């Protein structure tokens, strides 16, 4: 099981246009990253809060609903966040490459 | 104690000089009368007037109108009699009558004290004894006795405990958090109910062990599995964004100008690294999950037999398969159960059949036929799921080159086989030759027992499940092996067949000769009817082209002939239409699966055309055309 997941993460990291991947745990602490430390911490902290807010919004509107993923497209690249009960997976990709 | 109080009577103050109060008399005695300045001047007569004075015992200062609240009457009521008592002086005395009880007690005590020893008493009572004589208590001559004791030195002792561990706790109480908690509680309750039911079972220990396993924390990373999958799909969507957009929205506008032709727009290309040297031998869409399809990989080459693979792809992720099952022998055919999307039947080159359960974690099939359990002795060319039999067991059919059509039933843990029919070639002298080799079959959509089998000799037999030795009908279809035979999805009488003799033929099963024959200039690997129209079908050839036909538009030619692979040497092996989306997948012998979108011209739903007859043609043709027309009128009605 874990080998498959590792493989999937590796595939994502080596996918075309992907700049970095971060895995964040429930407290907002990054446990795995391909970026440098300061950037990772910054991304993790900010996106964690944003995801919590987004999730809260979705669930407030309908408690049976839940957030599947969040995409933030900016001029330079796209940040994709997929939340889980305990973890948060953040991928930064440059889609037009 | 006696209360001493002074009662007094009050005198009204007299205005006459003579009757002044006692106090005034004193200092007035030796002096002349001085009139106060504001004294009234009264005449003699007035001075002699007599005023009567009445002495009363009333207290002039006492209020005369005291009002008390009466709870009984709930109102304020004036009290009739007011207390006229005025107290001037109170002194609490301490005289005891010598014969009173208290005095006697005290005397007795005094007697004790004088005998016993020193005891301190209250102030105004008896003094300290020491003498036997009764000493008169001296309440005025108070002497204080005090003594100073040694003060113990003060020492401060302190004790510091370890502070209890503190943790910061913060939480939000939202509607959804409350909902979550309720759900959890509900689940726990249900679990408890199940546990309560499971307790009387004998394998309690095993149950406990299992529960233990479930509750222990698995590796951190495995929890990210689901999320990682979503992210991978998102990343892929970004990379292949234009393809996804095309898939959804692109419609070739130039089709309006090309009357009868259509095109195929290439979309995703699916390939798996480890399957590069294998060729695609089977394709099947999943009925329930419309974006999932299965690819069977193996080899058609007799000399190059090795391993095979069963791979599942989703349109959402074209770079990596969803499920991968490596097999020891090449796969030749597969079928996904219509109602249970996780059951897959697979036929192998070595003659085995197997059933995989996608829900299971293992890579092994849940059922596999062995030499003992009646596996085929030759490659299995086609498998197809059937409806559940009367015992609600799943079952499927397989056809193989050893000439047997076998039905396999999934009974508990085993595959039970039943030979349905043996394909025999009869020779004139009634010597039954060894069985003919079946290369493909298809079951009728409506008539359950009716099916067609194509053989290596180029014949197609129409058979029934009920008769195991006789064919209902035999068609001399082709000169070479029949690669595929398929019933039409709509018209109950029409089926199509293709062969390596370069031809594709369309038949009416009541008529022994084909209705239509198409020559495609290359060996035809596979043919498939479209699910949306009864007159559209597509065929793939070994020269890398896809030929699409629409009989209602053009009865003689393909409306689209398009090469879909880059390298000219790749042969296309299989083709399948997606049941919902307007796309087809095409497999080739290099292990690639290409998906293509059908342009609008290829998807024309048959319109209502009345009596469009061609000038000539044998009766069969016209009959066929009429059938086609009836199809055109009611294309979706299966009982046309």
Interface residues (C-beta under 8 A of the other chain):
Chain A: X1 X2 X4 X5 X6 X8 X9 X11 X12 X15 X16 X17 X18 X23 X31 X56 X59 X60 X63 X64 X68 X69 X71 X78 X80 X82 X83 X84 X85 X86 X87 X88 X89 X91 X93 X95
Chain B: X172 X174 X175 X176 X179 X180 X218 X219 X220 X221 X222 X223 X224 X225 X226 X227 X228 X229 X230 X231 X232 X234 X235 X236 X238 X239 X241 X319 X320 X361
